[in-house]
Amino acid sequence: MNIISHGVDIVNIPRIKSLLQKTEDHWETRCFTPLERQIATDSGPNRVQCLAGRFAAKEAVMKALGTGWSKGISFKDIEIQKLPTGCPTVVLIGKCQEIADALGISSWLLSISHEETYAIASVISIGQMPDSQ
């Protein structure tokens, strides 16, 4: 197994809080799966920080895939789940999974951290790069 790529993103938490307030449920339901929204709700008073961290993680995954928001990518094609240990993990579906498969990505290492003003996520993709032709 090899490191295929790395992505990192930082998010301003007050900006995320403002987006959540201004758009009611629209932005949240467009960017996050029901499971991600439930994980954030379960975080209690840290709900906004949890969503900000997951948003940063999704952006970091897009960078690691080399796509950004292009190529038919949806925020919901990337789900940031929580392992029983509490560690975050990346689950891809749809177009994101197709791109990861083409790049030879088989697993992800993800770290999310936040403080009062910022949330940051760093992701490393691991796998076997396809043979070049």
Contact map, one row per residue, 1 for C-alpha under 8 A:
1110000000000000000000000000000000000000000000000000000000000000000000000000000000000000000000000000000000000000000000000000011100000
1111000000000000000000000000000000000000000000000000000000000000000000000000000000000000000000000000000000000000000000000000011110000
1111110000000000000000000000000000000000000000000000000000000000000000000000000000000000000000000000000000000000000000000001111000000
0111110000000000000000000000000000000000000000000000000000000000000000000000000000000000000000000000001110000000000000000001111110000
0011111000000000000000000000000000000000000000000000000000000001100000000000000000000000000000000000000000000000000000000001110000000
0011111100000000000000000000000000000000000000000000000000010011000000000000000000000000000000000000000000000000000000000111100000000
0000111110000000000000000000000000000000000000000000000000111111000000000000000000000000000000000000000000000000000000000111000000000
0000011111000000000000000000000000000000000000000000000110111010000000000000000000000000000000000000000000000000000000011110000000000
0000001111100000000000000000000000000000000000000000000110110000000000000000000000000000000000000000000000000000000000011100000000000
0000000111110000000000000000000000000000000000000000000100000000000000000000000000000000000000000000000000000000000001111000000000000
0000000011111011000000000000000000000000000000000001101100000000000000000000000000000000000000000000000000000000000001110000000000000
0000000001111111000000000000000000000000000000000001000000000000000000000000000000000000000000000000000000000000000011100000000000000
0000000000111111100000000000000000000000000000011001000000000000000000000000000000000000000000000000000000000000000111100000000000000
0000000000011111110000000000000000000000000000000000000000000000000000000000000000000000000000000000000000000000000010000000000000000
0000000000111111111000000000000000000000000000000000000000000000000000000000000000000000000000000000000000000000000000000000000000000
0000000000111111111100000000000000000000000000010001000000000000000000000000000000000000000000000000000000000000000000000000000000000
0000000000001111111110000000000000000000000000010000000000000000000000000000000000000000000000000000000000000000000000000000000000000
0000000000000111111111000000000000000000000000000000000000000000000000000000000000000000000000000000000000000000000000000000000000000
0000000000000011111111100010000000000000000000000000000000000000000000000000000000000000000000000000000000000000000000000000000000000
0000000000000001111111111011000000000000000000000000000000000000000000000000000000000000000000000000000000000000000000000000000000000
0000000000000000111111110000000000000000000000000000000000000000000000000000000000000000000000000000000000000000000000000000000000000
0000000000000000011111110000000000000000000000000000000000000000000000000000000000000000000000000000000000000000000000000000000000000
0000000000000000001111111110000000000000000000000000000000000000000000000000000000000000000000000000000000000000000000000000000000000
0000000000000000000111111111000000000000000000000000000000000000000000000000000000000000000000000000000000000000000000000000000000000
0000000000000000000100111111100000000000000000000000000000000000000000000000000000000000000000000000000000000000000000000000000000000
0000000000000000000000111111110000000000000000000000000000000000000000000000000000000000000000000000000000000000000000000000000000000
0000000000000000001100111111111000000000000000000000000000000000000000000000000000000000000000000000000000000000000000000000000000000
0000000000000000000100011111111100001000000000000000000000000000000000000000000000000000000000000000000000000000000000000000000000000
0000000000000000000000001111111111000000000000000000000000000000000000000000000000000000000000000000000000000000000000000000000000000
0000000000000000000000000111111100000000000000000000000000000000000000000011000000000000000000000000000000000000000000000000000000000
0000000000000000000000000011111110000000000000000000001000000000000000000111000000000000000000000000000000000000000000000000000000000
0000000000000000000000000001111111111000000000000000000000000000000000000011001000000000000000000000000000000000000000000000000000000
0000000000000000000000000000101111111000000000000000000000000000000000000001001000000000000000000000000000000000000000000000000000000
0000000000000000000000000000100111111100000000000000000000000000000000000000000000000000000000000000000000000000000000000000000000000
0000000000000000000000000000000111111110000000000000000000000000000000000000000010000000000000000000000000000000000000000000000000000
0000000000000000000000000000000111111111000000000010010000000000000000000000001110000000000000000000000000000000000000000000000000000
0000000000000000000000000001000111111111100000000010000000000000000000000000000000000000000000000000000000000000000000000000000000000
0000000000000000000000000000000001111111110000000000000000000000000000000000000000000000000000000000000000000000000000000000000000000
0000000000000000000000000000000000111111111000000100000000000000000000000000000001000000000000000000000000000000000000000000000000000
0000000000000000000000000000000000011111111101110110000000000000000000000000000000000000000000000000000000000000000000000000000000000
0000000000000000000000000000000000001111111100100000000000000000000000000000000000000000000000000000000000000000000000000000000000000
0000000000000000000000000000000000000111111100100000000000000000000000000000000000000000000000000000000000000000000000000000000000000
0000000000000000000000000000000000000011111111100100000000000000000000000000000000000000000000000000000000000000000000000000000000000
0000000000000000000000000000000000000001111111100000000000000000000000000000000000000000000000000000000000000000000000000000000000000
0000000000000000000000000000000000000000001111110000000000000000000000000000000000000000000000000000000000000000000000000000000000000
0000000000000000000000000000000000000001001111111100000000000000000000000000000000000000000000000000000000000000000000000000000000000
0000000000000000000000000000000000000001111111111110000000000000000000000000000000000000000000000000000000000000000000000000000000000
0000000000001001100000000000000000000001000011111111000000000000000000000000000000000000000000000000000000000000000000000000000000000
0000000000001000000000000000000000000000000001111111100000000000000000000000000000000000000000000000000000000000011100100000000000000
0000000000000000000000000000000000000011001001111111110000000000000000000000000000000000000000000000000000000000000000000000000000000
0000000000000000000000000000000000011001000000111111111000000000000000000000000000000000000000000000000000000000000000000000000000000
0000000000111001000000000000000000000000000000011111111100000000000000000000000000000000000000000000000000000000000000100000000000000
0000000000100000000000000000000000000000000000001111111110000000000000000000000000000000000000000000000000000001110000111000000000000
0000000000000000000000000000000000010000000000000111111111000000000000000000000100000000000000000000000000000001000000001000000000000
0000000000100000000000000000001000000000000000000011111111100000000000000000000000000000000000000000000000000000000000000000000000000
0000000111100000000000000000000000000000000000000001111111110000000000000000000000000000000000000000000000000000000000111000000000000
0000000110000000000000000000000000000000000000000000111111111000000000000000000100000000000000000000000000000101000000011110000000000
0000000000000000000000000000000000000000000000000000011111111100000000000010011100000000000000000000000000000000000000000000000000000
0000001110000000000000000000000000000000000000000000001111111110000100000000000000000000000000000000000000000000000000000000000000000
0000011110000000000000000000000000000000000000000000000111111111000000000000000000000000000000000000000000000000000000001110000000000
0000001100000000000000000000000000000000000000000000000011111111100000000000010000000000000000000000000000000000000000000010000000000
0000001000000000000000000000000000000000000000000000000001111111111110000000000000000000000000000000000000000000000000000000000000000
0000011100000000000000000000000000000000000000000000000000111111111100000000000000000000000000000000000000000000000000000000000000000
0000111000000000000000000000000000000000000000000000000000011111111000000000000000000000000000000000000000000000000000000011100000000
0000100000000000000000000000000000000000000000000000000000001111111100000000000000000000000000010011000000000000000000000000000000000
0000000000000000000000000000000000000000000000000000000000000111111100000000000000000000000000000000000000000000000000000000000000000
0000000000000000000000000000000000000000000000000000000000000111111111101000000000000000000000000000000000000000000000000000000000000
0000000000000000000000000000000000000000000000000000000000100110111111001000000000000000000000000000000000000000000000000000000000000
0000000000000000000000000000000000000000000000000000000000000100001111111100000000000000000000000000000000000000000000000000000000000
0000000000000000000000000000000000000000000000000000000000000000001111111000000000000000000000000000000000000000000000000000000000000
0000000000000000000000000000000000000000000000000000000000000000001011111000000000000000000000000000000000000000000000000000000000000
0000000000000000000000000000000000000000000000000000000000000000000011111100000000000000000000100000000000000000000000000000000000000
0000000000000000000000000000000000000000000000000000000000000000001111111110100000000000000000110000000000000000000000000000000000000
0000000000000000000000000000001000000000000000000000000000000000000010011111110000000000000000000000000000000000000000000000000000000
0000000000000000000000000000011100000000000000000000000001000000000000001111110000000000000000000000000000000000000000000000000000000
0000000000000000000000000000011110000000000000000000000000000000000000000111111000000000000000000000000000000000000000000000000000000
0000000000000000000000000000000000000000000000000000000000000000000000001111111000000000000111111000000000000000000000000000000000000
0000000000000000000000000000000000000000000000000000000001001000000000000111111100000000011110010000000000000000000000000000000000000
0000000000000000000000000000000110010000000000000000000001000000000000000001111110000000011100000000000000000000000000000000000000000
0000000000000000000000000000000000010000000000000000010011000000000000000000011111000001111000000000000000000000000000000000000000000
0000000000000000000000000000000000110000000000000000000000000000000000000000001111100001111000000000000000000000000000000000000000000
0000000000000000000000000000000000000010000000000000000000000000000000000000000111111111100000000000000000000000000000000000000000000
0000000000000000000000000000000000000000000000000000000000000000000000000000000011111111100000000000000000000000000000000000000000000
0000000000000000000000000000000000000000000000000000000000000000000000000000000001111110000000000000000000000000000000000000000000000
0000000000000000000000000000000000000000000000000000000000000000000000000000000001111110000000000000000000000000000000000000000000000
0000000000000000000000000000000000000000000000000000000000000000000000000000000001111111000000000000000000000000000000000000000000000
0000000000000000000000000000000000000000000000000000000000000000000000000000000001111111100000000000000000000010000000000000000000000
0000000000000000000000000000000000000000000000000000000000000000000000000000000111100111110000000000000000000111000000000000000000000
0000000000000000000000000000000000000000000000000000000000000000000000000000000111100011111000000000000000011100000000000000000000000
0000000000000000000000000000000000000000000000000000000000000000000000000000011110000001111100000000000000011100000000000000000000000
0000000000000000000000000000000000000000000000000000000000000000000000000000011110000000111110000000000000000000000000000000000000000
0000000000000000000000000000000000000000000000000000000000000000000000000000111000000000011111011000000000000000000000000000000000000
0000000000000000000000000000000000000000000000000000000000000000000000000000110000000000001111111100000000000000000000000000000000000
0000000000000000000000000000000000000000000000000000000000000000000000000000100000000000000111111100000000000000000000000000000000000
0000000000000000000000000000000000000000000000000000000000000000000000011000100000000000000011111110000000000000000000000000000000000
0000000000000000000000000000000000000000000000000000000000000000100000001000110000000000000111111111000000000000000000000000000000000
0000000000000000000000000000000000000000000000000000000000000000000000000000100000000000000111111111100000000000000000000000000000000
0000000000000000000000000000000000000000000000000000000000000000000000000000000000000000000011111111110000000000000000000000000000000
0000000000000000000000000000000000000000000000000000000000000000100000000000000000000000000000111111111000000000000000000000000000000
0000000000000000000000000000000000000000000000000000000000000000100000000000000000000000000000011111111111000000000000000000000000000
0000000000000000000000000000000000000000000000000000000000000000000000000000000000000000000000001111111111000000000000000000000000000
0000000000000000000000000000000000000000000000000000000000000000000000000000000000000000000000000111111110000000000000000000000001000
0001000000000000000000000000000000000000000000000000000000000000000000000000000000000000000000000011111110000000000000000000000011000
0001000000000000000000000000000000000000000000000000000000000000000000000000000000000000000000000001111111000000000000000000001111000
0001000000000000000000000000000000000000000000000000000000000000000000000000000000000000000000000001111111110000000000000000111110000
0000000000000000000000000000000000000000000000000000000000000000000000000000000000000000000000000001100111110000000000000000111100000
0000000000000000000000000000000000000000000000000000000000000000000000000000000000000000000000000000000011111000000000000000111000000
0000000000000000000000000000000000000000000000000000000000000000000000000000000000000000110000000000000011111100000000000011110000000
0000000000000000000000000000000000000000000000000000000000000000000000000000000000000000110000000000000000111110000000000011110000000
0000000000000000000000000000000000000000000000000000000010000000000000000000000000000001110000000000000000011111000000001111000000000
0000000000000000000000000000000000000000000000000000000000000000000000000000000000000011000000000000000000001111100000001110000000000
0000000000000000000000000000000000000000000000000000110010000000000000000000000000000001000000000000000000000111110000111100000000000
0000000000000000000000000000000000000000000000000000100000000000000000000000000000000000000000000000000000000011111000111000000000000
0000000000000000000000000000000000000000000000001000100000000000000000000000000000000000000000000000000000000001111111110000000000000
0000000000000000000000000000000000000000000000001000000000000000000000000000000000000000000000000000000000000000111111100000000000000
0000000000001000000000000000000000000000000000001000000000000000000000000000000000000000000000000000000000000000011111000000000000000
0000000000011100000000000000000000000000000000000000000000000000000000000000000000000000000000000000000000000000011111100000000000000
0000000001111000000000000000000000000000000000000000000000000000000000000000000000000000000000000000000000000000011111110000000000000
0000000001111000000000000000000000000000000000001001100100000000000000000000000000000000000000000000000000000001111011111000000000000
0000000111100000000000000000000000000000000000000000100110000000000000000000000000000000000000000000000000000001110001111100000000000
0000000111000000000000000000000000000000000000000000110110010000000000000000000000000000000000000000000000000111100000111110000000000
0000011110000000000000000000000000000000000000000000000010010000000000000000000000000000000000000000000000000111000000011111000000000
0000011100000000000000000000000000000000000000000000000010011001000000000000000000000000000000000000000000011110000000001111100000000
0011111000000000000000000000000000000000000000000000000000000001000000000000000000000000000000000000000000011100000000000111110000000
0011110000000000000000000000000000000000000000000000000000000001000000000000000000000000000000000000000011111000000000000011111000000
1111100000000000000000000000000000000000000000000000000000000000000000000000000000000000000000000000000011111000000000000001111100000
1111000000000000000000000000000000000000000000000000000000000000000000000000000000000000000000000000000111100000000000000000111110000
1101000000000000000000000000000000000000000000000000000000000000000000000000000000000000000000000000000111000000000000000000011111000
0101000000000000000000000000000000000000000000000000000000000000000000000000000000000000000000000000001110000000000000000000001111100
0000000000000000000000000000000000000000000000000000000000000000000000000000000000000000000000000000011100000000000000000000000111110
0000000000000000000000000000000000000000000000000000000000000000000000000000000000000000000000000000000000000000000000000000000011111
0000000000000000000000000000000000000000000000000000000000000000000000000000000000000000000000000000000000000000000000000000000001111
0000000000000000000000000000000000000000000000000000000000000000000000000000000000000000000000000000000000000000000000000000000000111
